[in-house]
Amino acid sequence: MEIYEELVERGLIAQVTDEKEIRELINGGGARFYIGFDPTADSLHVGHFMALCLMKRLQMAGNKPVVLLGGGTGYIGDPSGRTDMRAMLTPETIQHNCECFKVQMERFIEFGEDKAIIVNNADWLLDLKYIELLREVGACFTVNNMLRAECYKQRMEKGLSFLEFNYMIMQAYDFYHLHEVYGCNMEFGGDDQWSNMLAGTELIRRKTGDDAYAMTITLLLNSEGKKMGKTAKGAVWLDENKTTPYDFYQYWRNIDDADVTKCLKMLTFIPLEEIHEMEKWDPSRINEKKEILAFELTKLVHGEEKATLAQKQAKAAFGGEGELPSKDISVETPTIIPVLVAAGICSSNGEARRLIQQGGVSINDTKVTDINAPVNSGDVLHKGKKVHIKVNLV
């Protein structure tokens, strides 16, 4: 099976322009494609993970990736899928976040001569002169067409800043610049980026007469909005200092049953033939599928050694062999509420108190009913059936 057909069968492709041409380019290894990443935090999250996996698949098939860091567009912020304006980041924070992204991306994508390259749109966007941009790029857009874009329509009632309204033009200019300087002929992104991507292909055709193509990937677990990577504690990060390998493993181990096969196809590199065999398994083996998914993805992000440890810790949490994840904490009064907060199990004293009152906390095998219950070093704290941490008081 060729790579384009594999992407289709894995359920990755949402929309394309010029399908015949795109299929030929990708299958022939002729795609010089880019995906953009705006540095809104100091770590990539699992929402980015899907794009990185796509880049890796296409690179393995002979296509050339261009990783675009949004050091320039990060000054503005993408309104797609947002109900309010993103907080403005300082130039120093944006640069720091870009450096963090680079380090993480090198674990997935092979960079080097005649391989993948990484560029930063701050290198060209920050030098643009406003009047020059209006003449060269603004003339290619109509406000009527821009307002038809879903990302803008969703924000019109609550307020769309003029700053954000320019994001489409910035993204389109990125594609044009990458086409002219690096020979990019294709852009990939989430299906919430469709309007911005079409703007880029149109700008290239108007300015150069060349063909340019766009393809969006399906946003995974998107039936209730952008929930991929979201938990009660926040986002699931690729940086192990923000989301431990154990928590990363547990996130995938505990996804909805209905999403397991979809995630195996979209995110793992397990051959489709093996996944098709798993689809024939009896429904009683769903937890086995989840363990395979969690291990494979943790291995991709954190390496096999840490994935194996996370798997052992997860089994230990449910009565099997192995060592539970532990955390060293220091609290003035070692009682249950401050310990829950210090261990990162709860985000605030109020949340911890409510969780205890609802019967959701146990110390070792005893349910906690007293909000002032003492905690000893080496105790295992349980939050429901999915979070289990041994605490070491230091």
N, C-alpha and C positions, 0 to 999 in steps of 0.2 A: 504494500500500500504506500502511495506517495504521500508526502508531508501534508499537502493541502487536504487531501481526502481524509487523512488521519485527524487533522484539526476539526473537520466537519463531524467525523464520527465521535470524537471526544466531546462534542457539544460546545466547542470554544468560539465558533464564529457566529456573531449576531447579525451584522450587516456588512456588505461590501459594495464598493463601486466597481464596475467593470469586472465581473467575476471571471470571465474567460481569461483576460489578460493577467489578473492577479494569480489565478491558478498556474498559468504557464510560468510566470516570474518566480513564484515560490518553489514550485516543483523543479525548476531548472537552476535553482540557487542564484537567481538574478535579482533578488530583492535587496535593496539597500534601504533598510527601514529604520524608523525611529519610534521610540516611545518616550514621552515626557514624564518627569517626576518632579513635582513642586515640593521644595524642602520645607514643609510646614511643621516638622518636628525633627528631633535629632536621631530618629530611627525610622526605618521602613517598617510597615506593618503588613499583616497578611493580605490586606487589600492590594498591596504592591506585589505580593508574592506571586499572584497569578500572572501578572505581566512579565515578571522575571522568568517564570517557567516557560511562557510563550517564547520569549527571546531565546532561551536556551534551546528549545525544540527547533526553532528556525535556524539558529546558528549551527546546530548539529547537522542540519540538512544542507549546509553550504551557503546560507544567506548571511548577509553582513549587518549586524545590529549597530545602531547609533543610540547610545544612551544620552538623553537630553536632561540635564539638571536645570531646573527652573530658577536659577539664581536671579533672573530678571523678572519673570512672571510672578515669582514669589513676593515681589514688592506689591503686587496688585491683588492676587487671590482669585481663584476660579469660582464663579457663583453656582456652578453645576451642583445640583442636589443639596443646596444649602438654603436655609430659611432666614439666615442673617449674614451680615458681612463678617468675614474672618478677621481676627485681630491682626493689626499691622505688626510685622516683624522688623526688628532693626537690621541694618546691613550686616552687622557682626553675627547676629543669630542666624541669618540666612546663609552666610558663608560657612559657619560652623556646621549647620545641618547638612550642607552640600558635602562637606568633608566626611561626615559620618555616613552618608549615603554611599559615597565612593567605596569606603572600606567594606561595607556590607555587600555591595554589588559584585565585588571581585570574587566572592565565594560562589557566585552563580554563573557569571558571564566571563568568557575568556577574552581578555583584552590584549592588544599587541599589534604588531605590524601585520597587515592583511587579515586582521581579526576584527573584534569589536573596538569601537572608539567611544570615548566619553567626552561630551562637550557641555558647556554652560552658557545658557542664553543671555546671561549678564554680559558676556563678552561682546555682544552686538546690540542688545536692546538698550543698555544703559547709555550707549553713545548716540542713539538716534536723536535727531533734532525734530521738534514737534511739527513745525511747518513742513519740513521735508517729508515726514511720515504722512501727514494729511494729504500731501500732493501725490506721493508715490503709492500709498496703500489705501488711505481713506477713500479715495476716488473709486476704488474697486468694490466698495460695499454700499448697500442701501440700508437705511434704517428700517424700512419696512421688512426686508428679509431678516435682518438681525432680530427684530422683535418677534418673528415667528419661531425662533429657536426656543425649544422647551426650557432650556436653562434660564432664559430671560423671562419667559412667560410665568414661570413659577414664582418669580421674585417681584413681579410688577406691583402686586397688591401690597406687599409688606415693605417695599422700597428697594430699588436697585440703584446703587451708587453709579455715578458716571465713571468712576475708577473701574468698577467691575464690568461696566458696559464695554470697556475697551479690551477686555480679556480675549474675546474672539479675534480681534485684529492682531493682538500680540501673538496668539497661537498660530494664526495663519501666516504671519510674517516669519515665525520660526521655521515652518515647513518650507517657505520660499527660500530663506537663507540657507537651510540645510541642503536644499536641492541645488542651489547655485554653487555652494562651496564644497559640499561633500558628496554630491551626486545622489542624494536621497530621492527615491522614487515612490516611497510608500510610508504611510503613517498608521500606527496601530494605537488603539486606546480602548477604554471602557465604552459601553454603548451609551453612556450619558454624554460622551464627547462628540457624538455624530455631527452636530451642527458646526462645531468648531473645526472639525476635520474636513468637512466639505468646503468650508471657507478657505482652508489652505490649498486644497486641490484646485479650486476656482481661481485663486490668486496666481498660482503657478501657471495655469493655462492662459490667463489674461496677460501676464507679464512676459512669458517666454514662448508660449505656444506648445510647450511640452505637455505630455500626459503625466499625471500624478494620480496615485491611488490611495484609497483609505479603506481600512477594515477594522471593525470594532469587535471586541471579544465580549462574550456574555458575562455580565456581572454575577458572579457566583452567589448563591443564597440570597437572591435579590427580591424574593416575592413580597417581602414586607419592608422594602426600602434597602438602603445600603447597610445591611446588618453583618456583612462578612467581617469577622474579626472583632465583633463587639461582644463584650461580656458585662456582667453586673459591675465588674471592677474597671471597665474601660476598654481600650483597644488592646489587641494582641499584637505585640511588637516582635520584630525579628532580633532585636538586641536582647541578649539573655540577661542583661542587667535591668531591663524593664519588664520582660516576661521570661521567667526561667524556662529552661528546656522541659522541666516537669509540667509547668502550667501550659506550655505550648502543646505538649503531648496530650494533656488532659482536655484542652480545648477541642482538639480533633476527635479524641476518644469519646467525647460526650455530645457530638453534633446529632441533629435529628436523624432518625433511622432513614427517612426518605431522601436525605442528602448524601448518604454514604457512597453509593455507586457513582453519582454525579461527580463527587470530589475525587474519587479514585481515577476517573477518566480525565478530568480537567487538570488535576494538579500533580499526580504521580507519573513516573516514567515506567510503570508496570505495563508490559505489552497488553494491547487490547484483547488478545486471545485469552490471556490469563484472567482479565477482568470479566470477559464474557463467561468464563467457566464459573467465576464467583457468583455471577448473576443466577446461576442454576442452583446454588446452594439452598438448602432448606432455610426458611426464615429464622429458625432457632440459632443459626450461626451468625447473626447480625453483629454480635459483640466481637467475634473473630475478625470480621471485616473491618470493624472500627479500629481494632488493635493494629491491623496491617496498615490502614490509612495513617493512623497517628504515628506509627514507627517510621514509615516511609517519609512523611513530611518533616518529622523532627530530624531525621537523618540528613535530609537535604539542607535544612537550615543550620543545624548545630553539629552535624557529624555523627558517625555511627556510634562512637563511644558514649556520647551524651544521650543519644536516642536509646541505647540499650539500658543505660542507667535509669532514664525516665520511665521506661517500660517496667523495669524491676520495681521502682518506687510505686508505680501505679498498682502493680499486682500486690505489693505489700500492704497498700492502703485498703485492699479488699480481702485481707486475710491470707494472702499468699506469702511466698518467701521473698526476702529482699529487705532493703533498708528504706524506710519512709523518708521523704524530703524533710530536711530540718532547717531551722532558722535560728541564728543567734540574735537575741534581743536584749535590750537593756531598758528596764522600766523602774521608776521610783517605787511603785507599789505593785507587786506581782499578783494582781487580781485579774479576773477574766476580761473585764472591759478594756483596760489599757493594753493587756497582752494581745487581745484580738486585733487592736488597731496597730500596735507595733509590729505584729507579724504580717500585716498587710491583708489579713482575712476580712477586715471591715475597714471602711474608709473614715469612720468617725465614731466617737463615743455613742452618739445617738443611734447610729445604725447597729452597733454592737448590742446596745440595750434592747432595741426592738427585736433583734434576731434571737436573743436569749428568751425574751418574753413570749416569742412565738414557738419556742421549743426547738430551735434550729441549731443549737450548739451543744456539743458533748466534750467532756474531758475524759480521755481514754474511753471507757465504755459506759460512762455515766452522764446522763443528760443534765445539763446545767439549768437550775431553777433560780439560783441566788445570783444577783448581779454583782455581788462582792465575793464570789467564790474564789478561793486561792488557786494559784497555778504554781506547780513545781517544775524545776528544770527536768527535762526529759519527758514531760507530759505530752500526749498527742491530742491536739485540738481537732475536732471534726466540725465542719460547717455543712450540714445536710449530709448527703451521701457522696458528694463529689470532691470536697476540699478536705485534705488531711495533712496536717503539718506537725512535726515534732518540734517543740520549742526548747531552746537551750538558753537559760537565763545567765547573762554575763554581767 
